[in-house]
Amino acid sequence: MPLTAALPETLVLAREAGAPAADTGDTAWLLAATALVLLMTPGLALFYGGMVRTKSVLNMLMMSFVSIALVTVVWLTAGYSLAFGDDAAAGLIGGLDHLGMAGLGPDSVQGSVPTVLFATFQLTFAIITAALISGAIADRAKFGAWVVFVPVWALLVYVPVTHWVWGPGGWILDSLGALDFAGGLPVEITSGASGLALCLVLGPRLGFKKDAMRPHNLPMVVLGAGLLWFGWFGFNAGSALGANGLAAAAFLNTLAAGCTGLLGWLFVEQKRDGHPTTLGAASGAVAGLVAITPSCGSVSLLGALVVGLAAGVVCSYAVGWKFRLNYDDSLDVVGVHLVGGVIGTLLIGLFAERAMTGHAAGLFYGGGLAQLGKQLVAVAAVAVHAFAVTYCLGRLIDKLWGFRASEEEERTGLDLTVHAETAYDHGVLGHGAPVSSSAPASTQKAPTRKVDTPA
């Protein structure tokens, strides 16, 4: 039987007409990379879940998992078309030619991969970006408000910025000439700036700066960080959109920056506090990975080592800014993702090499200050847009439905009050109060002692 007999008729006709065909090796790699990036969101759920107190673990898991469903629906309906459709408004937004994924048949090719696969790969970026924001408002946000916030935020913030940075005719890509290989601007800086905005909308947690709010399960944190690191290879190396040398370089840069980020954070902890911590190791690795995301396809291995180290050191201090400035960024989205994203995006202006970019070079490689200036403009524009739109959206939701959980819900814990479940059901919640698996949640006694801070 001839090979074409096993193919869909549309593909046979496309090949006979001489239409470009997807490369099988590139397609196979991007399929794997897409799965890796999707895995990052459950990894983030574990990372965040381990960092909160026992009474809100499931709520944190749910905020990440529901983001998968919400963003997917938005992306398939209009998000992809607005982000990657032909420019429709002076580099600001794409058109609606692909509304409902119209025109993305099996014969459509983007570069050397099927367009539908490219769209799915980009969808996984949008998913984790929305989920990242949840860490800034842990322990105190209404789940229903979050469900309303995510799809609207994706359309108003993530989609336009993605078009600016990667879309056809996007102003940051085409007009400004700033570089972002894998998402420092649309992923890290938008999530960090948006997290800061929601921190201000919701206000600090009860007991902020007074009560101990330590991570309840550090092994879970490390497991989540490990899954994030694993998925990050798909995130960064997959952004080469092919199984090639650039993907290999991005892969190695990702590994290197994660390592120096981890070591930089531990160095600061040892020098400042006298104790290198497990949480610090996990956070430092993530900080290094955040920073190398925009620059992994622009810098050499030496540059990657420096980028990761700078992020590990600076972010380890940045997470403490919330106590001085009185914004309660619960799980350090601002201190790690916003600050790390800014570091990685700006250092492209210093360490970019023509051997990697094909054209642009940073200050240390003969490019002068021009590229650094472009990176700075891009960072400022994206951060301001994300913060302003998110703040207004958060205020609107808070006014219409209320964004913050009640004081009683927050004290009891969102797991019981919102989801009617507990992460660790040992039969006793506190002072001998049994939990009946058959009794309705309204009849179960709430805990009467703190079980959320380890001794």
N, C-alpha and C positions, 0 to 999 in steps of 0.2 A: 504494500500500500504506500503511495507517495506521501511524503511528509505533509504536504499541503492539505491532504484529505482529512487530517486530524485537527486542522486549524479552523476557527470560526470564519465564516464567509467574508466578513468585513476585513479580517486580516489578510486573507488570500487576495482580495481585490486590491488592498492597499499595497501589498508587495508587488503585484503585477503592474500597478500604476507607478512604481518606483518611489513610493512614499518612504521616508526614513523609518528604519526599524530599530527597536530598542536593542541595546547591547545586553546580552544575557548575563555577562559577568557583572556589569554595573547594576543591572536589575536585581540580581541575587544579593549583592551587597546592600543595596538600599532597602530591600525587603527585610534583611536582618537588622539593619540600622533602625528601621521604623519600629520593629518589635522592641529593640533595646530602649529607644526613647520612650515608648509607651510604658515600659516597665519602670521607668523613673518615677512615675506618679505614684504607684503603690510603694515604691521605695521612699518617696517623700512622705507618704502617709505614715510609714513606720518611723521615719526620722523625727517627724513632728510629734507623732503619738507618744514616743518615748520621752520627749522633752517636756510634755505637760504633766500635770498631776493626775492621779488615778481617776478622779471624778469626771474627767473630760477626754479620756483617751479615745473612746469610740466616736465622739463628736469630731475630733481632728481627723480620724480615718475617713469618716463620712464626708467631710468637707472636700477632701481630695478626690474620693471616689465619685461623688456626684458631679464633680467638675468634668470628669471624663465624659459622662453622658451629656451634660449641658453644652459643653463647648463643641462636641461632635455634631450635635443637631444644628447649632448655629453655623458652624463651619461648612457643613454640607449644604445648608440652605442658601446662605449668602456670603459667608465669611471668606471662602476661598476666592470667589469671583471678585469681591471688593479688594482683596489683598493682592491677588496675582493676575487679575484681569487687566486688559490694556488700560492705560491711564485715561481717566475721564475728567480730571480737574487739576491741571497744572502741577502734577506730581504729588497730589494730596490723597487721592483715592482711585481705586480701579473701577471698572465698569461692571455691568450686570450681565455680560454676555454668557457667563457660566453659572447663572442663577440656578440653584438646584443641581449643580454639577453638569449642566447641559454642555454638550459638545465634548465631553471627556470619555469618549469611547475607547475600546481596547486598541484601536489603531492610532490613537493620539500619542505623540511622543514629545517629551520635554527634554531637550538635550539628547541623552542616550538612554533614558528610562521612560517607561509609560507615564503619561501625564497623571493618570489616576493614582499611581504610586507616589509621584512627587507631591500631589495634593494630600495624600494620607500622611506622608512623612512630615509635611508642614503642619498638619493637624495636630500631631503629637506634641509639637512645640507649643502650640496655642493652649493645649490642655494643661501642661505642667506650669505654664506661666500663670494661668488663673489660679491653679492650686497653690502656688507659692505664696500668694497674697494672704492666704488663710492663716499662716503662721504669725502674722502681725497682730491679728485680732483674736488669738486663741483664748478660750475660756469664757468669752463674754458676748459672742455674736449670736443672734437668732438664726437658726438654720434656715427658716423660711426666707428671711431677708437675704441670706447668702445665695439661695437658689434664684432669687430675683436678680441679684447683683451680677452674678457671673456671666450670663449670656449678654446682658446689656453692656457690661464692661468690655467683653470680648469684641463687640461690634464697634464701640466708641473709642476704645484705646488700643487694644492689640492689633486689630485689623488695619487701621490707618497707619500706625507706626511700621507695621510689617511691609505695607506698600511703599512707604517712604524709603525703607532700607533695602528691600529686596525685589519689590514689584517692578514691572516694566514701566519706565518713565518716572519712578519714584524720585523725589527731589534730593534726598540725602545720597542716593546712589548715583543718579545721573547728573544733577546740577552741582551739588556740593562736592562730591567725590570722597566722602568719608568711607572708611572701610569697616566692615563688621562681618566676619566670616560665618559665625554660627549663632549669633543672638545676644551679644552684649547689650544692644540697644532695645530690640523688641521684647526680649525675655527678661534679662536681669534688671535693667534700669527701669523698665515699665513696672515690673512687679515690686521692686523696692520703693519707687516713688509712690506707687498706688498704695502699698502697705503703709507708708508714712501718712498718707492722706486719711486712710481709714482709722489709723491710730488716733488721729486728732478728732475725727468724727465721733468715735465711740468713747473716747476717754480711757483712762487707765483702769486696770482691774482693781477690784476691791482688795485692799491690803498691799497695793503696789508700793514698793520701797519700805514696807513694814514687815510683811509676812515672808517666810521662806517659801519660795516657789521653785524648788529644785526639780530637775528631771526625775521622774519616778522609775524609769527603766533604761539604764544606760546601755545594756546589751541590745535593746531594741533600737536605740539611737545609732549604735555602731553598725548594726545590720542594715538599717535604712541608708546610712552613709555609704556602705559597701555596695548596695544595689544602685544608688545614685551614681557612684563612680563607675560601676560596670556599664550602666546605661549611657553615661556621658561619652563613652567611646563611639556609640552610635550617633549621639548628638553632634559631636564635633567632627569626627572622621566621616560620618555620613553626609555632612554638609558639602563635601567635595562632589557629591552626586555621582560618584563613580569609584570603581576599584582601581585606584591609581596611586602614583607617588605622592600626590598632594594629600590624599586620604591617609596614607601611611605616616607622613610628616605630622599631620594634625593629630593622629592617634598617639604618636610618641610625645608630642608636645603636651597633650592632655595628661598622660601619665606623669611626665616630669613636673608639670606645674602643680598637680595634686600633691605630689610628694614634698615639694619645697614649701607649699602652703601649709601642710601639716607640720613640717619641721619649724617653720617660722613662728607659727602660733605657739607651739610647745616651748620654743626658746623664750618668747615673751612671758609665758606663764611661769616658767622656771625662774626667770630673772625678777619678775614682779611679785609673784606670790609664793615662790619656793616649791611649787607642786605642778608638775605637768599632768594634766587631767585627761581622762578618756573623752569627755565632752569636748575638750580643747582639740584633741587629735581629730575627731570627727568634723568639728567645725572648721579647723584649719584646712583639711583636705577639701571640703566643700568650697571654702573661700578661694583656694587656688584654682579649682575647677571653674568657678564662676568667672574669675579674671581671665583665664586662658580662652574662654568661650569665644569672645570676639576676635582674639588675636592668634588663635592656633593655626590659621592658614596664612598668616602674615609675618610671623617671626621665626627665627631659627631656634634650635634647641637651647642655645645660650639665652636668648630672649625669653623663652618659655620658663626657664629656671628662675630668671629674675622676676618675671611677671607673677609667678606663683609665690615666690618668697615675699615680694612686696605686699601681695594681698594677705598672706598669712599674718604678717606683722601688723599692717595697718588695720585690718578688720578685727584683730584681737583687741585693739584699743577702741575701735569704733563701736563695738557692741556695748560699751559702757557709757556712751554718750547719752543714752536714753535716761539714765539716772540724773545726769546734770541738767538736761534740757526738759525733763519731765514729760516725755512721750513714751507710752508703754508699748514698745515693739516686743510683744511677748516672746517670740522665738527668733528674734534678731534677723528679720528679713531686711530691714534697713541696713543694719551693721554689716551684713554679709553680702546680700545680693545687690543692693544699691551701691554701696561703697566698693565692693569687689568688681561690679560691672563698670563703674566709672574708672577704676584703676586699669582694668584690662583694655578698655576702649581707648583711654588716653595714651597708654604706653605703646600703642601701635604707632603713634606719632614720633616715638623715640626709637623703636626697635624694628620697625617694618623693613624687610629686605626685598629688593627687586627680584631676587631669585625665587621668592615665595609669591609675591603679589603680581609679578610680571610687568609692573610699571612704577608703582609708588614706592618711596623709600622714606624712612624716618630720619630724624635728626642725626642719630649716631651712625647712619649709613649713607650720608651724603645728600639727604633729602631736604635739609634745612628745616625751618619751622612751619612750612606750609601745611604739611599733613597733620601736625599737631593742632594747628588752628582749626582745620576741618573737623577733626575728631571732637574738639571742644565745643564747636557750634552744634554738632549733632547731639552730643550728650545733653547740653543745655536745653535744646528744643524738645527732645524726647522726655526728659525729666519734667519740664514745666507742663507739657501737654498731659502726661500721665497723671501728675499730681492734681492739676486743676480740674480735669474732667472727673477723676475719681472722687475728689472732694465734693464736687457738686452732685454727682450721682449718689454718693453716700448720704449727703444731707437730704436729698430728695426722698430716698428710701426711708430714712429715719423719720422724716416728717409724715410720710404717708402710712407706713406700717410699723415703724420702730425698728431700729437695727440692733439695738443692744438688748440682751436678755435682762429679765428682771433681777433685782437684787436677790430674791429668794432662789431663783433658778441658778444664779451664779454661785451662791453659797452652797447649795445642795450639789451642784454639778450638772452639766448639760447632758451627760450620759443618761441619767435617770429621768430628768425632767423633760427632755426632748425625745430621746429614743427609747425610754423605758427599758434600758439594758445596763449592765455593768460589765466592764472588761474583765474583772477578776471576781467572780462569784464564788466566794468561799463559804457561803451559807450564812455569813454574819457580816453586816455592814458596820455595826458599831453598838456597843453596850448590849450585846446579846440579842439584837433585833434580827430575827430570821427573815430571809427572803424567800417567799413562796414562788415557785416557778409557775403556779397556776393562778395565783391571785393577781388581779389587775394592778397596774402600777400605782393607781391612786390610793390603794389600800396599803401599800408597802411603806414602812417607816423609813424616813430619810436618815442618813447617818448623823449621829449626834456627837461625833468626835472627828478630829482631823485624821484622815488616813491617806492624805495626798502628799505629805512631805516625808521622805525617808529620814530615819534617825541619823 
